[in-house]
Amino acid sequence: MIKFLDLKKQYETIKDEINEVIFNVINDTAFVGGKYVEEFENNFSSYLGIKNAIGVGNGTDALEIALWALDLPKDSEVIVPANTFIATSEAVSRNGLKVKFVDCNKYYQINTKSIEEHITPNTSAIIAVHLYGHPANMKKINEIAKKYNLKVIEDCAQAHGAMIDNQKVGTFGDIATFSFYPGKNLGAYGDGGMVAINDDNLAYKIRQYSNHGRSTKFGHEFEGRNSRLDGLQAAILNVKLKYLDNWLTKRNYVAKRYLKEIKNDKIKLPKVIENIYHAWHLFVVQVENRDKFREYLSENGIQSGIHYPISLPKLKAYSQNCENFKACKEDKYLVSLPMGEHLEDNEVDKVIEILNNY
């Protein structure tokens, strides 16, 4: 079976380093906060080219905390792409804000034309999700935000290391968030997240808020929450960060082969903008009969996934305010192929052969 994702194989390639840092954290009893978290935060902020990176409990918390930090007017509208994971919209609602869904473009990114069509006097912010690892059109999004005086949040959960004109995503908006869920390109061995921001004052408040509003151990300036990146995950991520660029190179190699060598009119391949560096968290194609196609892949020893089978406005969770939203009709055709540094050339050969024979 050609695996969709193979975290065990990845671990085997860096096993000695991972085991060593896990032992070091346990030996130092540095489980919450401490030097391992600080080291990873510093290295990740340097990697992005941004002043502050604050580790938090997970990617969803990162989004919620980022929106909290921007202090948007209560009940104001935040624009969210219809095709993404529910965490993006969840964070909006949990901050007492209203979700305003907009359509996606042919690159699966938030449609900038649709953004402008849905802006109202009550709109306060735009969340740009760099879906599947392909950067959103941040130049145009920032132009729109400036025109209408809106805040911009970058959801980089699937785009660690992706770039626009050689500038890392996560450095274009007012604030950015990352997830380190195990299956991400830079994944922990449990949950983890990060908020990235240049504003030093907001960074300090975020750090307080995610640690019970503390300024000292028992000095609580306000009510916060408990969302902290732990020492074990930080140490593991710090090892993995050294390998991230090499893993992205391999992902781009696999994607380039898929794009060049898969030639089947029944399979619609993804499109890529020229001035970006794709992180290829997922390689998503479209096929008419998804269930039949996935069954064919499985019968031929190829794992696959779906991201995402139901666009957010069609979920029961949003049925009351999205009844007439017709966007993201592509959701019933989407299939994710095996993608990652775990793939050997002969496995890529087989995937291509099987798809061309479909």
N, C-alpha and C positions, 0 to 999 in steps of 0.2 A: 504494500500500500504506500503510495506517495502521499506523505502527510501535508496537510494544509499548513500546519505550524508544528515545529519540533523543538520545544524548549529543553527537552532532555539532551538532545544532540548539541544544542548551544552550550548547555552547562558543561558537558564533557570537554569542550574545547578550552574552557577557562576554569576548570574544576579546582585546580590547586590554588589559584588566587582567591576564588570564591570561598573555599573552605578555610583558608587562612584568615580572611577578614571576618568571617563569621566567628571563628575562634577568638580573634582579637576583641571583638565587641563584647562577647560573653566574658572573656577574661578581664576586661576593663569595666564590666557591668555598666556600659554606656548605652542603656536601652532607650531612653527618652532624651532627646536633645544631645548636647555634648559635641565632642570634636569630630565625630564621623559625619554627623548632620551638617555641621559648619563647613567641613571640607568639601562635601558634595555640593552644598549650596554655592560655595565660592567657585568651584570648578564648573558647575552648570551655568552660572551667570557669565563666567569668562567664555564658555563655549558659545553662548548666545550672543555675547557682546552687549550685555545689559547690566545695569548697576546692581540690581537686587533680585535675588531668587529666594523665595521663602517656602520651605518644605511644609506640606500639609498632609492630612490623612489619606486623601485620594483625589482623583480628578474632579469628581462631582463637588466635593467640598471646595476645591480650588475655584470653580466657577461661582459657587454661592458666595464665597468670601470676596472674590473680585468684584462682583456686583454690589455687595455690601460696602466695600471700600469706596466705590464711586458715588455712593450716597444719592442715588437717583430719586426723583420725586415719586412718592408712593402712588400706586395705581397708574403710573405712566407705562407706555408701551415699549417693549424691547423687541426688535426685529430679529427673527431666528430663521435659518433655512429649514425647509420642511423635511429634507432628507438628512437626518443625523441621528445620533443616539439620544434617547430621552433625557439624559443628564443635562444637556444644553438648555432645554426648555424648562425642565424641573427646577433648575437653579433660579430661573426668572420668577416663576410662581412662588417659590419659597422665600423670595425677598419682597413679597407683596407687590409685584409688578405684573403686567399683563403681557402674555406672549402674542406676538403678531408674526404669523408664519408668512414666508415668501418663497417663491419658486427657486429652483436650481437651474443652472445653465448646462450646456453640453459637456462641460468638464466636471459636472457633479458639484460645482461650487455655487455659493449663493449668487443669485442673479441680480446684478447691480441695477438693471432696469426695473426689475420687480421691487427692489428696495425703494426706489423713488416713488413708485406707484402706490406703495403702502404707507408712506410717511404721512403722519397727521400732526396737528399741533400738540398732541399728547405723546408723541414719540420722543424717547430720551436716549436710546442707545441702539447699536447694531452689534450683534455677535457674529463674527466671521469664523466659520468652522473650516479649517483646512482639511477637508474630508478626503479620506483614503491616502493622505500624504501629499496631495496636490494643493499648492498654495492658492488661496482665494485672491481675487484681484484687489489687493490692498491699496494700490494707488487710487483707483476709482472709488473704493469704499471710503478712503480718507477724504477725498474731494467732496463726496456727498455729506459726510459727517461734518466737515467744516462749513459747508453751505447751509446746513440745517442746525448747526450747533449741537451735534450729537456726540456721545461717547462711543468709543470702539473697543470691544473686547475681542481678543483673538483666542479661539479655542483650538489649541495646538495638540490635542490629545492623540492625534494620529499622524503628527507631522514633525516629530523630533528631527532636527537637522535639515529640513526642507528650506529652500531659499528662493528669494526673488531678486534677480540681479545681484547675486552673491551676498545678499543680506538675509540672515536667518529669520524665519517666521517667529513671531513672539516679540519682535522689536518694532513693529509698525504701528500698533494701536496704543491706546491709553494704558492698557493692562493686558496680560496674557496668562493663559493657564495651560498646564500640562498634566497628563495622566501617566502614571507608571504602572498601570495594571499589567500583570505578567505577559499578556499577549502583545503589548505595544512594542514598537521598534526598540525603545529603551524601557525595558520592563523590570519591575522588582519581583521578589518572590512572595508577593502579597500585595496589598494595596499601598498606594502612595501617590502624591500629587505635588504640584509646584505652582506658585503664583510668581510671575515675573513682571517687574515694573522698574522704571527709572526714577520715579518720584520717591525720594528718601523719606519724606514725612509720611506718605501713605504706606510705604513699606514697613515703617516702624509700627503704625497702627494695625496693619495686617498681622504682623508678628504678635502683637498684643492680643488681638481679637481671637486668633487661632489658639491662644494659650490662656483662655479664661479671662482675658482683659487685663493681664498682669503687666506691671512695670517692675515689680520685685516678686519674690516667692509668694508672699501673702499680701502684696499691695495691688489690689484690683481697682483700676481707674474706672472701669465700666464692665458690664456683663458681656462676656465673650462666648467662646465655645471651645470644645476640646477637639482640635484637629491638628495633630502633629505627626510629621514624618519621623519614624523611629530609627534608632541607630543601626539596626540590622539591615533594614531596607536601604538606608543611605549608603552604608558601606558596600553593599552589593551593587547598587547603582553606580557608585564611584568606580568600581572595577569595570563595569559594562560600558561606561561612558568612553573609556579609552578605545573601545572597539567599535563604537557606534558608526563612525565614518566608513570604516572598512565594511561593516555590514550593509550600510546604505549603498556602497559601491556595488556589492554583490546583488542587492535588490534591483538596482538600476540595470545591471547586466542581464538578469533574468527577464526583467520587463522589456528590455530592448529586443531580446530574442523572441519573446511572445509577440511583440508588436510587428516584428519583421517577418516571422516565420509562420504565424497562425494565419491561414488563408482559407476562410470558410464563410461564405455569404450568409450562413445561418447564425453566425456569431459576430456581434457588434463589439469591436474593441474600443477601449477608452482613448480619449483624445488628450493631448498634452500641449500646453502653451510653451512657446520656445524659450522665453526668458526666465524659466523657473528650473530649480533643481528639485525633482520629485523624490519624496521619501518612500514611496511605494509601500506604505503600510498594507494596502490591499490592492490587488489587481482585479478590477471588476469589469465583467463583460455583460452584455445583454443577449438573451435568447428568448424566443417566442414561448416555448413550452419548457418552463424551468424545471418542473418536477421530472419530466422525461429526460432532460439533459443531465440533471444531477444523478439520476438513476443510471444512465449510461456511463457517466464518469466513475461512479462507485463500482459498477460491474467490471470496469477496466482498471480498477486499483488506484483511483485518484480521489482523494478527499476534496471537498469543496465547502463553501459557506454561503450565507446570504447576508448582505449588509446594505440596506435593511429591508426586510420583507414587507413592512407596512410603513409608509411615510407618516410622520408624527400627527398631522392633522386628521388622519383617518383612524387614529386610536380612540378607544372609548374614553380615555383620560381627557381628550379634547373635543369630545362630540358636541358639547354645548355651544362652543364658540367657533367651530370650524365646519359646520354642516355643508356650507356651499364652496368649500375650498377644493379646487379640482387639480391642483398642481402635483408634480412628481408622479405622473402616470407611469413612469419607468419602473416604479418599485416592484411590480410583479414580474419583471424580466431580469432583475439583477442577480448575478452569480459571481462569487469570489473564488478565484483559482488559487492553487498553492503558490505562496510567495514567501521568500525569506532566504537568509544566508545558508539555511540547512540544505537547500536543493543542490544536488549534484548534476553535472551536465547530462548524464544519461537519463536522469529523472525529468529534466527540462525537455530533452528529446522526446521522451514518452508522452508527456503532457501535450506537446505540440502535435505529435503524430495522432494521438487519440482525438484531439479536437479537430484536426483536419479531416479525419475520417467520419466525423459525426454527420 
